[in-house]
Amino acid sequence: MSALGGVRVLEVGRVPPLELPGMMLGDMGADVVKIDMPPTEATTPAASRLQRHSHTNRNKRSIALNLKSKDGLAIFRQLAAGADVLVEGFRPGVMQRLGAGYEELAPGNPRLVYCSMSGFGQGGPYRDRPAHDLNFLALSGALSLWGRPGGSPDVPLNLVADYGGAAMHATLAIAFALLARHATGRGQYIDIAYLDSTIALLAATPNLRHLFPDGHQPAAGEGVFCGGYPYYGTYAARDGELLAVACSEPHLWRNFCVAIGRRDLSSFSRSAAHYTRGPDREEVAARSQVAQVLATRDREDWLRLFDGHDVCVSPVLTVAQMLKDQQVEARCNVAGVADQEGEVPQFTSPLRMSATPPELRRPAPRVGQHTRELLLETSVQPDEIDRLIQTGVVA
């Protein structure tokens, strides 16, 4: 049984985070149709191979459609008339200029849930600005909290604004809108901004817990999770391999100190004051002492010693090491999904659901792989499909 069987999703746009909501809905059984641009002479075999192995494009079908053509737009509007969800990632105003905005499509399909994902949303003075993950982190205030005081911020992977922020919030909003439609019978418009989503994630962190009550302005190098306190950070073992120590609760830190033979350091545990300041000289010195102790043994020796001591200590793994980790293997975080061209390895969904589990039904499609199939489903006649292909409207 699938949770979203019978739900048709259209995905329009080429911004990678846009693909994640469709993938998650597809994992739950939705029929996700990816509207791709027809291939050009610049499309290389290597690009096609990467597309086939794309994690975020699995469980989708692809139609290559030129939305700038009159015939292409007509086909798109016909697809939208039968869709439950439309997700688009163009700059504000683009879909409206194409005649495919929510206002244009909703009268013909009042049950449509229409989600726009853009950098700054559909309103405000920044609406039309280009931006990427790093810009949203910078504007949200989050980037200023990465790294050490007085230095340049560390630049993280685009996990936060792109995927953890906009993509996850868009998926939740779509699910909520479908639930609301079940009660009202009507769809709605969803405006998701990458900046808004990033600010929402930042607001949930301990760094901002004192902002409004006490007026405290957080800064880099302070807070429980800044990496400067002895109980929370990374340390190098004798062999140069890294350990991640996250014993932020006092009892876990005490267990850690006992395990490394430094019970005297137990007093340097987390305190309420750490949420609004950085480590003082004594805490910095304590961290240095921990580093000296951990540098006396190889990482695997430490991991064996910590096993059973009830401490939050993990190896800092590379991606290659992660793939071989026993927990990853036990939870089946990687699996193969097959089609007529063979099996493609995929990272599995993290959702573990007893009644409606997500499924890997198909790998990512080639651009236009399902064009003819989808047009036939839309009642376009075979000879008309041949004409559309010959004129470049579809591919």
N, C-alpha and C positions, 0 to 999 in steps of 0.2 A: 504494500500500500504506500502511495506517495502523498505527501502533504499538499502538494500544489498540482496534482494531476488535472489536466484540462485548462490550466491557466496559460495564456499566451502572452509572452513578453517580447517587445521589440526593443532592440538596443541600437542606438544611433550615435555615432561619434567615434573618434580614434584616440581618446585620452585613456591610457591604461587603467587608472583607478575606476573608470566608468564600467569596466568589464567585470569587476568583482561582484556588484549586486546581481548582475545577470547570471554569473557563475553560481552564486549561492542559491538563487531561486531555481536555477536549472538542476542543481544537486538535489533539491527537494521535489523535483518532478515537473517543474514548469517547462513548457515548450518555448525555448528562448531562440528568437530569430535575430541574428546579427546582421545589420544592414551595413555591408561593406561597399567601399568604392570599387568600381571595376578595375582590375589589374592594368598596369601600364607597362611600357617597355622597360621601365626602371625596376619593376618587380623582379627580384632575383630568386633563383632556386633556394639560396640560403635563407632568404626571408620567408619563403613558403615553408621551409623545414622548421624554422623557429615557430611559425604560426601553428603548425601541427602539434608541437610540443608545448604550446602555451597552457599554463596552469589555469589562467582566468578565462579561457575560451572553451573549456570543455563543456560537454552537455549542451552545445548550441548548434544550430544550423545557420548556414551563411547564404545570403543572397547578395550578389554584387549588383548594385543599383545606382544609377546616376540620378541623384535627387535634383540636379540643376536642369534636367530635361523635363518637358511637359509630360511625356509618357511615364518617366520615372517617378515623378511626383504623384501622378494619378495612381500608379501601382502602390506607392507608399501609403497614400490615403486609404486605399482599399484594404491594405494590410492592417492599418491602424483602426479601421472600422470594426475589425474582428478581434482586436487585441484587448487584453485585460490591463496590461501595464506597458508604458513606454518610458524608457530611460534615455535621456539625451545629454550629451556633454559638450555642446558647442558654446561659444560665447553668447551672452544674452542678446536676443534680437535676431539671431541667425535663423532659428526655426520659424519665427514669425515672418521673416522676409521670404522664406520658402513657401509660406502658406501652410505650415505644418505645426504651428503653435497650439497650445492647449485651447485657446479661444476658437481656433479654426476646426479642431478635431472633436471637441467635446459635444457640440450639437448633434453630430452624427453618431456619437458613442458616449452617452452620458455616464456609462459605468467605467470609463477609462481612468486609470490612475496614471498620471503624467508626472514624471520626476525629472527635473532639470538639475544637473550638477555643474556648478561653475565656480570660479575662483572666489568671487566676492558676492555672489547672489544676484538677483534680478534688480536690485535697487542700491542706492548709495553712490557717493562720489567716485568710488573705485570700480564701479560696475564693469566698465569696459577695459580695465587694465589687464595686460597679460601677467601671469605669475606662475610660480611652481612651488613645490613643497617647501623649499628653503625660505621663500618669500612669506609664506603663510606662518611658518614658525617664527620668523623675524617679527612680523607685524603682531602676532598674538602675544608676544612677550616670552614665549617658551624658549626661543633660541638663546635669549640672554641668560637663562638659567643653566645652560650646558657649559661644562668646562670649569676652569679654575678662575678665581678672582683676578682681575687685571689682565687676563689673556684673551685671545680671540676664542669665541665659542667653538666647541666641537661641532662638526657637521654630521648629523646622524643620517642613517638611511631614510628614504622617503616612506617610512612606515607610519608616521604620525598623521600629518595632514592629509596625505593621499589615501592611504588604505585604512588606518585605524580611525581617522577622522571622517572624511567625506564619504568614503565607500561604505563603511559600516553604518553610519547614521542614515545614509540613503536606503540601505537594505532594511533597516528597522522601520523607517518611515513608510516604505512601500508595504511592509508586512502590516503595520498599523492601519494603513489606508485600506488594504484589502479586508481587514477585520471590520473596519467601520463600514465598508461597502456592503458587507454581509448583513449589517443591521439596517442600513439606509437605502441600499440599492443604487447608490450613486458613487461615482469616482470623485477624484479631487486633484488639485494641482499641488505639487511638492517642490519647494525651492530650497535646495541644499547648497550651501556655500562652504568651500574648503576652509576659509578663515573662521567662520562661525563654529564649524565642527572642531577646529583646533583649539579655539578658546574654551569650548565646552569640555574637552578632554583635560586641558590645563586646570580648569576650575575644580576638577575632581581630585587633584593631587594634594597631598599634605602641605606643599609649599604655599598654597593660597589659603590655608585654613584661618590664618590670622589677618588676612587682607581687610575684610570689611569689619570684623569685630574690633580689631585693635589698630587698624590703619598701617599694619606692617607691610612694607614693600619688599618682596623676596628678591634675592640676588644670587648670582652664581657663587658656588662654594659654600653655601649654607643650606641647612635643612638636613633631616635625617638621612636622606638618600643621595647626598652630594658626592659621596665617595671618599670624603676626607676623614670620616670617623673610623676608628679601628674596627668596629663591628660590621661595617658595610662598605665593601670595595673589593678590588682584585689584588691578588698577591702572586708573586712569582715563586715557584718551587725551585729546588736545586737544579733541576734539569731544564729550567727556563720555561716550563709549561705553567699556565696560569690557573689559579684557583679563584672562584668567586665566593666570597664570604658574605653572607647576608643574615647575620645573627642579630637582627634589630630588636628582638624582644630580650629583656634582661636575663631571663632564664636560659635562653639559647646561647647568649654570649657567655654566661657563666659555664655552661657545658663545654663550650669551645675552649675557654681558657683552661679548664681542667684537662681537656684532651691534649692540649699542646704543652702541658706542664707549667702554665703560667697563671695559676689561680690568683696571683696578686694583681692581675690586670682586670679582674672581674668588675671592679668599681667603674671602669670606663664604659659602662653600658649606656643605652639610650636614655635620655632624660627629656623632659618637656622643653627645656631651654634650647635643645638642639634643633627644634623646628624653626627657630627664628635667628639662628646665628651659625657661623662656621666653627670648626674645631679650634680650641685654644692651644697654647704651646704644650701643655701636658698631654692633651689628647693626640696631638701630632707626634709627640715623642712616643706615646703608647703604640700608635700605629707603626712607627718605625721599629719598635721592639718586636711586634708581631711579625713584621716583614722579615726581620733577622731570623726568627725562629723557623718560619715556613721555608726559608731558603736553605735549611739544613737537611732536608729530605726531598726525594723526588716526588712528583705529584701523585703517582699511583700509591706510593707508600703512605702518603697523607690520607688519601681516599680510603684505603683499607683501615687506617687507624680511626678515622672519623665514623666509619660505618658502625652504627649501633650506639653512637653517643648523642643522638637527637640534636644534631646541629644542621644549619642550612649552609652547606658547603657543596659546591659543584665544580667540576672541571669546566674551563672555558673551551668549548669544542669548536673546531672548524666545521664547515658544512659537511665535508667528507666524513669527519668523525661522527657527526650527528646522525648521518644516515646508517651508521653501524651500531649506534647506541642500543643497548638491550631494551630500554624503555620505549624508544621509538619503534623498534621492531615488534615489541609486545602489543603496542597500541595500533599497529598496522597503519602508521602515518604515511606510508608510501605503498602504492598498489599499481598494478597495471590495468589499463583499459584498452580493449581491442576493437578494431574494426576490420574492414576488408583489406586494409593495407598493413596490418600487423598490430602488435601491442605497443602502447606508449606508456611509460611510467608516469605516475601522477602523485602529487601530495594529496592525501585524502581529506575529506571534510572533518573539522574538529567536532562537529555536532554528533553526539552519541544519543540517539533517540530510540526508545524501545518500540514504538508503534509505527512511526513514519521515518525510518532512517534515510539519510541522504544516500544517493547512488551515483556511481561512476558509470554512465551509460555509453558515452562516446567521447573520444578525444576531440581536441579542437578541430574545427573544419578548415579545409582549404577555402580561400576566398572564392565565393561563388559556387561552392560545392553543391549546394542545395537549391540553386536558382530555379532550375526547371521544375524541380519537385514542388517548391513553394508556389510558383506561378500556376501550376496545374491545380493546386489546392485552392488557389484564389480564383479559379474558373477561367483562367486565361487559356485560350485555345492553342494547340501545338503550332499551327502555322503562324499565329501571332507571336508566340515565343520566339520562333525562328527570326521573324522580322525585328523584334526587339534586340536580339543578339546581334544581328547584322548591322543595325544602326547604332550600336554601342550603348543603348539604354540600360541593358543588363549584360552580365557576363557569367 
